[in-house]
Amino acid sequence: MQLVVAVAGMIVEAITWRGVSARRLDLWRVMPVVLAAMAVAAVLARPPTLVGSVGTSTATLVGVAAGITLFAATRAFVAVAARWPPFRRATRAIYGQARPVPVAFALGVSAFVMVPFEELFWRGLVQARLADGLGAGMSAALTWAAYVAVNVASRSLPIVLGAAVGGALWAGLAWWSGGMLASLLSHILWTGLMLGLPPKPGREMLQT
């Protein structure tokens, strides 16, 4: 049952990303609902483990530090990569999706709604279930690969790169900690900071 929910959720998320990229679906209306349904199904199929063997305080400190570090690294990378016009246009396009709604709304929905739902599905169900039969290391690698593959459906280079780097970090944090608290905090912080303190191409879109 858990594997069925996991595979179904991956397919639905990929289809949703494809619809958003083709402008057939509205990101803010559809994606939160889809991720909420995936999260509910994930929790019903397998109640998540929030904290593993490392303890709450350690998981919290490492998760927060990882989120801030990933944000700083992403900003530095975008500052260089945005000199390449295709990447700059792709980055502007991502932030352009937030223009129809208030920035505070986009930040709140992304960081505090969509991210927790996504973590409940990917780390709470997919990675934890794979670890039962394959071990923590292999499950982290396969979860990362599946996460990147699903995000490829967005047809956005920055989103795919974010999934590749961020997904590796969050899968690694779940592997290390044995729970999803560290990855959840890191993911929330990174997403919130990227929207609250966007790189230059993002600021240009949000301010126009």
Sequence and secondary structure as in RCSB ss.txt:
>XXXX:A:sequence
MQLVVAVAGMIVEAITWRGVSARRLDLWRVMPVVLAAMAVAAVLARPPTLVGSVGTSTATLVGVAAGITLFAATR
AFVAVAARWPPFRRATRAIYGQARPVPVAFALGVSAFVMVPFEELFWRGLVQARLADGLGAGMSAALTWAAYVAV
NVASRSLPIVLGAAVGGALWAGLAWWSGGMLASLLSHILWTGLMLGLPPKPGREMLQT
>XXXX:A:secstr
 HHHHHHHHHHHHHHHHHHHHTTSS HHHHHHHHHHHHHHHHHHHS   S  TT HHHHHHHHHHHHHHHHHHHH
HHHHHHTTSHHHHHHHHHHHHTTTTS HHHHHHHIIIIIHHHHHHHIIIIIIHHHHHHH HHHHHHHHHHHHHHH
HHTT  HHHHHHHHHHHHHHHHHHHHHSSSHHHHHHHHHHHHHHHHS  HHHHHHHT 
